[in-house]
């Protein structure tokens, strides 16, 4: 483990085309302090940051302390936002801090959010507020524990600085971590600006540092696009399988490595509503839950077009054409595991369609239903009364499901254990995050820290925190999350 003051940061991102990066100094906040620290992420990053080093860490994040070899930069990108191309976006409130070697011996980028104005802030203040940093901090860790590719976050720092949004809020900093923060929008920016050389350098950078196995391919750039297609298909399958809605799937929020990135107006399904819209800014429902795979394909098509300065149109079309099949295969595999059935079970799709029909009709709690199935006795199948509506329809489905389970040779106890490792008991429901935010805004981060620990083991039983597994209270329906979240 490496102490904070002994970190020697690497900065491969300085090899990116000069047009795509801008050096930026952090603008300090007032009276900064570490509000929550993610010890699990620190272990992943091989960092030894004890409690007595938190003041040191806060000063580093706030630009009051500069480590050796540090160079903070913002990157330039574009993107299709709600289907419309916006030519100049970029890191308006994010700065790459440097890279450190993780325990897996790969280099991880550290990115600060909320460090002040950058050349890409677009008349914004470059700040992050406590509300949004808590939402990203907790949800990125929840997704990591669910086995879903994602950025992570090491720490939240709070301050006495006021930040103006719809109202006055508390300024904060978030240090997030990922192997790369390169987005589809970086490639779009090069393409639409006619910067073919920059586009090639960007692609070469991704291949060299993240996909070196493609370097000797006959068509390495087509291979890069293909990799993005495969990983994005897997990511969408994971999102759909746990009932996660991202809320703002613009191309500038899509990772070239297939990571979940930029947690804003997200939401996990409470009631099972296929057309659930978690983003109150999404008035047309473009990013509704059931549209996410289609939007991912749309975004990949935009990426493919942006790469046609590097690959032929035919190769671009070939790379993305079977996205739907890739998604479907991965999704059915995940859902088979959640139901305790073999991947290739001939009745899997039929069972899922009827299950979802029942849940949609009754507006059942998706997470609680899937967790309850882990206890099913195939000889006498039943579900708790409070989870179901039409008892006859549910019993008919349960009988069919139980018959499929009986045809399998896996012992009941083994199946149930395996299912519990695929169906979380705890997810980050919006009302739970909101409760933590409201306490934190009063200076109490105990709930944030409690939830962090809970969400790091979402499949386990936590009797002392059982209330977080319950369906949300009625007042939670009034919570509105938007792009400013």
Secondary structure, DSSP 8 states (H G I E B T S, - for coil): -EEGGG---B-GGGGS-GGGEEE------SS-EEEEE-HHHHHHTTEE--GGGHHHHHHHHTTSS--TT---EEE---EEETTEEES----SSEEEEEEEE-TTS-EEEEEEES----TTSTTS---EEHHHHHHHHHHHHHHHHTT--B-EEEEEEEEEEEEESSSEEEEEEEEEEES---BHHHHHHHHHTT-HHHHHHHHHHHHHHH-GGGTTSTTHHHHHHHHHHHHHHHHHHHHHHHTEE-S---GGG-BTT--B---SS-EE-SB--TT----TT-TT-TT-GGGHHHHHHHHHHHHHHHTTTTS-HHHHHHHHTTHHHHHHHHHHHHHHHHHT--TT-TTHHHHHHHHHHHHHHHT-BHHHHHHHGGG--TTS----GGG-S-HHHHHHHHHHHHHHHHTS-S-HHHHHHHHHTTS-S----HHHHHHHHHHHTTT--HHHHHHHHHHTTTTS--GGGGGGGS---GGGGG----TT-
